[in-house]
Amino acid sequence: MDSLPALWGDFLIFTGVLFDILRKVPDVVWAGVIASFLTLSGVKVANRDNARRLMLRLRHDKEEKAAQRRARRLSTYEQVWAFRQQGWSGRAIADHLGIGKATVTRYLPSSTFPERQGRSDRGKRSLLNGYKDHLVKRWNEGCQEALALFHEIVQQGYRGSYSTVARYVQRLGQA
């Protein structure tokens, strides 16, 4: 307890010296420090906004591609039924449309277009989920090499494969 007043005194002396040093720093230097701080803050905000926009765009592109694939399947389904009503065999329909006989066989018993059933765990169980924000952030900062990004997230505890990271980074590049 006797050393507490001594420490307090040392602290006051240090604070006084530090204040004197800071007071002698020219205003131009302070203006530069403040401008640098504001610039870095702006870059951080811009990168966060860019990351948000990139994630929204990836989601939109994914949904758009899914809608295109569904339209293609629906068109094929309708063609299968049109040819069947004309009396074509399953093999002939498959050969004519360039699809597998199994696809024709799957379409014919159904009187309505069979919608795809999504996986119940889709998007929930990816080992990459906890690292996607980091990957997008680093991508926006200019690190666009999948292997470097993979090594970064492995250091953070990622236990998935490199190919999963490479596929995700490839999609970032297409967005």
C-alpha positions in Angstrom: 0.0 0.0 0.0 2.9 2.3 0.6 3.9 2.2 -3.1 0.5 3.3 -4.3 1.2 7.1 -3.7 4.6 6.7 -5.4 2.9 5.1 -8.4 0.3 7.8 -8.5 3.0 10.4 -8.5 4.9 8.7 -11.3 1.7 8.5 -13.3 1.1 12.2 -12.8 4.7 13.0 -13.9 4.4 10.8 -17.0 1.0 12.3 -17.9 2.4 15.8 -17.6 5.4 14.9 -19.8 3.2 13.2 -22.3 0.9 16.3 -22.4 3.8 18.6 -23.0 5.1 16.4 -25.9 1.6 16.3 -27.5 1.1 20.0 -27.1 4.3 20.7 -29.0 3.1 18.6 -32.0 2.3 21.1 -34.8 -1.3 21.5 -35.9 -0.4 20.3 -39.4 0.7 16.9 -38.0 -2.6 16.6 -36.0 -4.5 17.5 -39.2 -2.7 14.7 -41.0 -3.4 12.2 -38.2 -7.1 13.1 -38.1 -7.3 13.0 -41.9 -5.7 9.5 -42.0 -8.0 8.3 -39.3 -11.1 9.5 -41.2 -9.8 8.0 -44.5 -9.3 4.6 -42.9 -12.7 4.8 -41.2 -14.3 5.6 -44.6 -12.5 2.7 -46.3 -13.7 0.4 -43.6 -17.3 1.5 -44.0 -17.0 1.3 -47.8 -15.6 -2.2 -47.6 -18.4 -3.3 -45.3 -21.0 -1.8 -47.7 -19.3 -3.5 -50.6 -19.3 -6.8 -48.8 -23.0 -6.5 -48.1 -23.7 -5.6 -51.8 -21.6 -8.5 -53.0 -23.4 -11.0 -50.7 -26.8 -9.7 -52.0 -25.6 -10.0 -55.6 -24.4 -13.5 -55.1 -27.7 -14.5 -53.6 -29.6 -12.8 -56.4 -27.5 -14.5 -59.1 -28.0 -17.8 -57.4 -31.8 -17.4 -57.4 -31.8 -16.2 -61.0 -29.8 -19.2 -62.2 -32.2 -21.5 -60.2 -35.2 -19.9 -61.9 -33.5 -20.4 -65.4 -32.9 -24.1 -64.6 -36.5 -24.6 -63.4 -37.8 -23.0 -66.7 -35.6 -25.4 -68.7 -36.9 -28.4 -66.8 -40.5 -27.2 -67.1 -40.0 -26.8 -70.9 -38.5 -30.3 -71.1 -41.4 -31.7 -69.0 -44.0 -30.1 -71.4 -42.2 -31.5 -74.5 -42.1 -35.0 -73.0 -45.8 -34.9 -72.4 -46.5 -33.4 -75.9 -44.5 -36.2 -77.6 -46.1 -38.9 -75.3 -49.6 -37.6 -76.3 -48.5 -38.1 -80.0 -47.8 -41.7 -79.2 -44.0 -41.6 -79.0 -42.1 -44.2 -76.8 -40.0 -43.2 -73.9 -36.8 -44.1 -75.7 -37.8 -42.1 -78.8 -38.7 -39.0 -76.6 -35.4 -39.3 -74.8 -33.4 -39.6 -78.0 -35.2 -36.8 -79.7 -34.8 -34.4 -76.7 -31.3 -35.5 -75.9 -32.2 -36.4 -72.3 -31.9 -39.7 -70.4 -34.7 -42.3 -70.5 -34.7 -42.1 -66.7 -35.8 -38.4 -67.0 -38.6 -39.3 -69.3 -39.6 -42.1 -67.0 -39.7 -39.7 -64.0 -41.8 -37.1 -65.9 -44.4 -39.4 -67.3 -46.1 -40.7 -64.2 -46.7 -37.2 -62.9 -49.7 -35.3 -64.3 -48.2 -32.0 -62.9 -44.7 -30.7 -63.2 -42.6 -32.3 -60.4 -40.9 -29.5 -58.5 -37.5 -30.2 -57.1 -37.3 -30.9 -53.4 -34.5 -28.9 -51.8 -32.3 -30.5 -49.2 -33.5 -30.0 -45.7 -30.0 -29.1 -44.5 -29.1 -26.8 -47.5 -27.0 -23.9 -46.5 -27.0 -24.8 -42.8 -24.2 -27.2 -42.4 -21.4 -25.8 -44.6 -18.1 -25.7 -42.8 -17.5 -22.5 -44.7 -20.5 -20.6 -43.2 -18.5 -19.1 -40.3 -15.8 -17.8 -42.6 -17.8 -16.3 -45.5 -17.8 -12.8 -44.0 -14.0 -12.9 -43.6 -13.5 -14.2 -47.2 -15.7 -11.4 -48.7 -13.9 -8.8 -46.5 -10.5 -10.0 -47.7 -11.7 -10.3 -51.3 -12.7 -6.6 -51.1 -9.4 -5.7 -49.6 -7.7 -7.2 -52.7 -6.7 -10.7 -51.6 -8.3 -12.7 -54.4 -6.1 -15.8 -54.3 -8.1 -18.9 -53.1 -5.0 -20.6 -51.7 -4.0 -17.6 -49.6 -7.6 -17.2 -48.3 -7.7 -20.9 -47.6 -4.6 -20.7 -45.5 -5.9 -17.7 -43.6 -9.1 -19.4 -42.6 -7.3 -22.6 -41.7 -5.4 -20.6 -39.2 -8.7 -19.4 -37.8 -9.9 -23.0 -37.4 -11.5 -23.9 -40.7 -11.5 -27.7 -41.2 -13.1 -28.0 -44.7 -11.4 -28.6 -48.0 -9.5 -26.2 -50.3 -11.8 -27.0 -53.2 -14.8 -25.7 -51.2 -13.0 -22.4 -50.6 -11.9 -22.3 -54.3 -15.5 -22.7 -55.5 -16.7 -19.9 -53.2 -13.9 -17.6 -54.2 -14.6 -18.4 -57.9 -18.2 -17.3 -57.3 -17.0 -14.1 -55.7 -15.0 -13.4 -58.8 -18.1 -13.9 -61.0 -20.3 -11.5 -59.0 
